Amino acid sequence: MTRYIKKALADIRSNRFLNLITIVTISLSILVVSLFLLFFENASRVIEGWNQGGRAMIYLESAFSEEMLPDLEARIKSLGEVEEMRFISKSQALERLKNEMAGNTGFFETLKENPLPHALEIRMKTHGDLQQMTAFAKKIADLEMVESVEYGQGWLARFLKIFSLFRITGYAMCGLFLLIALFITANTVRLAFYSRRLEIEIMRLVGATEGFIKTPFYVEGLFQGFLGGILGLLILLGAFFAVSSGISQNLSAYVYLDIRFLSVKAMGILILASTFLGWFGCYLSLKQILK
């Protein structure tokens, strides 16, 4: 095997330009695939964070009075999905709104009465998906004296639809880039084979087996795939550290963010996939040439 590795490295050095193009193409393909995978992993983690302990606002009817609060709280807690609950009176809600709109105090001077309803802010226990949150919110909305329940269901549902569409598009683009990398790898091997055609014909004449002839090409393909995968992940890692710190600082105060790089398992799978891509491109090319 050492002999085959030395032969493959010698071939790579003698065809630096072709091999460099192949390695760069594989690295770009792995970069695109890993970029989508990185997005999917972090987006799924963010959605899971929203679903776990999701907050909701329960707006109460105008006929509600604070004397009814203990009974209503008991009925909501009996549903068994509430971890935390806090009552917000209409006066507290108005005061909070005034603080948030400190620059527009003139608007509040025109108010003759407080238009805001009493509300309950709750933190729900872990929910697996949006459907479970929706079902639980409907149970609360069906209770007496509850006017409506808001938990960002509109924008969250739209985000999930966009996320699903983006995932399908991502899969299609990943497949396209991998096919391009496979095509270029196969053609690089074909060119390397033709550049050594005379040498291979002599080897056949002296009785060399097909395995002896093919093995250096297979090793070369494995090297190309492995180096391309490593390079693609290194590029992604550099871009990740450059971008993620700024995103976390700017948005972490407004939304839940837990941005992480790809897991070790995911990186291992990507490197194995790129290595297999290099070998498979070589295999397809040699299968056509050495019929």
C-alpha positions in Angstrom: 0.0 0.0 0.0 2.9 2.4 0.7 4.0 1.9 -2.9 0.6 2.9 -4.2 0.5 6.0 -1.9 3.9 7.1 -3.1 2.8 6.6 -6.7 -0.4 8.6 -6.2 1.5 11.5 -4.6 4.0 11.5 -7.5 1.1 11.7 -9.9 -0.5 14.5 -7.9 2.8 16.5 -8.1 3.2 15.8 -11.8 -0.3 17.1 -12.5 -0.6 19.8 -9.9 -2.9 22.1 -11.9 -5.5 19.4 -12.7 -5.4 18.1 -9.1 -5.6 21.6 -7.7 -8.8 22.3 -9.7 -10.3 19.0 -8.5 -9.5 19.7 -4.9 -10.8 23.2 -5.1 -14.0 22.0 -6.8 -14.6 19.4 -4.2 -13.9 21.9 -1.4 -16.4 24.4 -2.8 -19.0 21.6 -3.1 -18.4 20.5 0.5 -18.5 24.2 1.5 -21.9 24.7 0.0 -23.2 21.4 1.5 -21.7 22.2 5.0 -23.1 25.8 4.8 -26.6 24.5 4.4 -26.1 21.8 7.0 -24.8 24.5 9.4 -27.9 26.6 8.8 -30.2 23.7 9.2 -28.6 22.6 12.5 -28.7 26.1 14.0 -32.2 26.9 12.7 -33.5 23.7 14.2 -31.8 24.5 17.5 -33.4 28.0 17.5 -36.8 26.6 16.7 -36.4 24.0 19.4 -35.5 26.8 21.9 -38.6 28.7 21.0 -40.7 25.6 21.4 -39.2 24.8 24.7 -40.6 27.0 27.4 -42.4 29.2 24.9 -44.0 32.4 26.2 -47.6 33.3 25.5 -49.8 36.3 26.4 -53.4 35.6 27.5 -55.6 38.6 27.0 -58.7 38.7 29.2 -62.2 40.0 28.4 -63.3 43.4 29.5 -65.7 41.9 32.0 -62.9 40.3 33.9 -62.1 41.5 37.4 -59.1 40.8 39.6 -61.4 38.8 42.0 -61.8 36.2 39.3 -58.0 35.8 39.0 -57.5 32.8 41.5 -60.2 30.7 39.8 -58.8 31.5 36.3 -55.2 30.7 37.3 -56.4 27.4 38.8 -58.2 26.4 35.6 -55.2 27.3 33.4 -52.8 25.3 35.7 -55.1 22.4 35.7 -54.3 22.0 32.0 -50.9 20.8 33.1 -48.8 22.7 30.5 -47.9 25.9 32.4 -44.5 26.3 34.1 -44.8 30.0 35.1 -47.7 32.5 35.3 -47.7 36.3 35.9 -50.8 38.6 36.0 -50.4 41.9 34.3 -53.2 44.4 35.1 -54.4 46.9 32.6 -52.7 49.7 34.6 -49.4 47.8 34.6 -49.7 47.2 30.9 -50.3 50.9 30.2 -47.3 51.9 32.3 -45.2 49.4 30.4 -46.4 50.8 27.1 -45.6 54.3 28.3 -42.1 53.3 29.1 -41.6 51.7 25.7 -43.0 54.7 23.9 -41.3 57.4 26.0 -40.8 59.7 23.0 -44.6 59.8 22.2 -46.1 60.8 25.5 -48.5 63.2 23.8 -50.6 60.3 22.6 -51.3 59.1 26.1 -52.5 62.5 27.2 -55.4 62.2 24.8 -56.6 58.9 26.3 -59.7 59.3 28.5 -59.6 55.7 29.8 -57.2 52.8 29.7 -58.0 50.8 26.5 -55.7 47.8 27.4 -57.1 44.6 28.8 -55.9 42.6 31.8 -53.5 39.9 30.7 -51.7 36.8 31.9 -48.1 36.1 30.8 -47.3 32.4 30.9 -44.3 30.3 30.1 -45.3 26.9 28.7 -43.5 23.7 29.4 -41.5 21.9 26.7 -43.4 21.4 23.5 -42.1 19.3 20.6 -43.6 21.4 17.8 -45.9 24.2 16.7 -48.9 21.9 16.5 -48.7 21.1 20.2 -48.3 24.7 21.2 -51.3 25.6 19.0 -53.5 22.8 20.6 -52.6 24.0 24.1 -53.3 27.7 23.2 -56.7 26.6 21.9 -57.5 25.0 25.2 -56.7 28.2 27.0 -58.7 30.3 24.5 -61.8 28.1 25.1 -61.8 29.1 28.8 -64.3 31.5 30.2 -63.1 35.1 30.4 -60.2 34.5 27.9 -60.5 36.7 24.9 -57.4 35.6 22.9 -54.0 33.9 23.2 -50.9 35.2 21.4 -47.6 33.4 21.1 -46.3 34.5 17.8 -48.1 31.8 16.0 -48.5 33.8 12.8 -44.8 34.7 12.1 -43.6 31.4 13.6 -45.8 29.4 11.1 -44.6 31.6 8.2 -41.0 31.1 9.3 -41.5 27.3 9.4 -42.9 27.3 5.9 -40.0 29.4 4.6 -37.6 27.1 6.5 -39.1 24.0 4.8 -38.9 25.7 1.4 -35.3 26.7 2.0 -34.5 23.1 3.1 -35.8 21.7 -0.2 -33.9 24.3 -2.2 -30.8 23.5 -0.1 -31.0 19.8 -0.9 -31.4 20.5 -4.6 -28.3 22.8 -4.6 -26.2 20.4 -2.6 -27.0 17.6 -5.0 -26.1 19.9 -8.0 -22.8 20.9 -6.6 -21.9 17.3 -5.7 -22.7 16.2 -9.2 -20.5 19.0 -10.6 -17.6 17.9 -8.3 -18.1 14.3 -9.3 -18.0 15.2 -13.0 -14.8 17.3 -12.6 -13.2 14.5 -10.5 -14.0 11.9 -13.1 -12.6 14.0 -15.9 -9.4 14.8 -14.0 -8.8 11.1 -13.6 -9.5 10.6 -17.3 -6.9 13.3 -18.3 -4.3 11.8 -15.8 -4.9 8.4 -17.3 -4.4 9.5 -20.9 -1.3 11.4 -19.9 0.1 8.0 -18.7 -1.4 5.9 -21.4 2.0 4.7 -22.8 3.2 3.8 -19.3 0.0 1.8 -18.7 0.2 0.0 -22.0 3.7 -1.1 -21.2 2.6 -2.3 -17.7 -0.1 -4.4 -19.4 2.3 -5.9 -21.8 4.6 -7.0 -18.9 1.7 -8.7 -17.2 0.5 -6.0 -14.6 -3.0 -6.7 -13.3 -5.9 -4.3 -13.5 -5.8 -3.9 -9.8 -2.1 -2.9 -9.9 -2.9 -0.3 -12.6 -6.1 1.1 -11.0 -5.0 1.3 -7.3 -2.8 4.4 -7.6 -5.7 6.3 -9.3 -8.1 5.2 -6.5 -5.6 6.4 -3.9 -5.3 9.7 -5.8 -9.0 10.1 -5.8 -9.2 9.4 -2.1 -6.5 12.1 -1.5 -8.4 14.6 -3.6 -11.7 14.0 -1.8 -10.1 14.1 1.6 -8.1 17.3 1.0 -11.1 18.9 -0.6 -13.3 18.1 2.4 -10.8 19.5 4.9 -10.3 22.7 2.8 -14.0 23.3 2.5 -14.6 22.9 6.3 -11.6 25.2 7.1 -13.1 27.9 4.8 -16.5 27.5 6.5 -14.9 27.6 10.0 -13.1 30.8 9.2 -16.2 32.4 7.8 -18.2 31.2 10.9 -15.9 32.8 13.4 -15.9 36.0 11.4 -19.7 36.3 11.2 -21.2 34.5 14.2 -19.7 36.8 16.9 -21.3 39.9 15.3 -24.7 38.2 14.9 -24.7 37.0 18.5 -23.9 40.5 19.8 -26.5 42.3 17.7 -29.4 39.9 18.0 -29.0 37.9 21.2 -30.8 40.7 23.2 -33.9 40.3 21.0 -34.2 36.7 20.1 -33.0 33.4 21.5 -29.8 32.4 19.7 -27.5 29.5 20.2 -25.2 29.5 17.2 -22.7 26.7 17.1 -20.4 25.3 14.4 -21.0 21.8 13.0 -20.8 18.9 15.4 -17.8 16.5 15.2 -20.1 13.8 13.9 -21.4 16.1 11.1 -17.8 17.1 10.1 -16.8 13.5 10.1 -19.7 12.6 7.8 -18.8 15.5 5.4 -15.1 14.4 5.2 -16.1 10.8 4.6 -18.6 11.9 1.9 -16.0 14.1 0.2 -13.4 11.2 0.3 -16.0 8.8 -1.1 -16.8 11.5 -3.8 -13.2 11.5 -4.9 -13.0 7.7 -5.0 -16.3 7.3 -6.8 -15.4 9.9 -9.5 -12.2 7.9 -10.1 -14.2 4.6 -10.2 -16.7 5.9 -12.8 -13.9 7.2 -15.0 -11.8 4.1 -14.9 -14.8 1.9 -15.5 -15.5 3.7 -18.7 -11.8 3.8 -19.8 -10.8 0.3 -18.9 -13.7 -1.6 -20.5 
